[in-house]
Amino acid sequence: MEKTLIETLPKGSPKITEISLGGTTVKVKTEATPASLKQIRDLVNSKFDEFPESVAKSMSGQQMAVLVAFNLAEELLREQEKMRLLKRRATDTTDRLIKRVEAHLGTMSGRSS
């Protein structure tokens, strides 16, 4: 069974906490540990920082948040596709190796008869 990112993140007890993202403070309900929350906050804030100041000043905070969300979603989809291809390659390689082992074992059992 494949685990989702949420299942692999370290969990604490459910809580409501404030987190500052892109200069805006929001309350979130989460089971993420303080270390995970810091990683998430740092990642999102780094995405805000990728835009030149001239772009940030020409947009509202809401527009910037949508742009950051779009970029994160695009990045997520690229990573999911890479993972899908990697899994397919691993499965194909495993299948080929199993066939080679089975073929080798078949030739060995043929010799012992």
Protein Blocks (a to p, Z undefined) as FASTA:
>chain_A
ZZdfklmpccdddddddddeehiacddddfbdfklmmmmmmmmmmmmmmpcfklmmmpcf
klmmmmmmmmmmmmmmmmmmmmmmmmmmmmmmmmmmmmmmmmmmmmmmmmmZZ
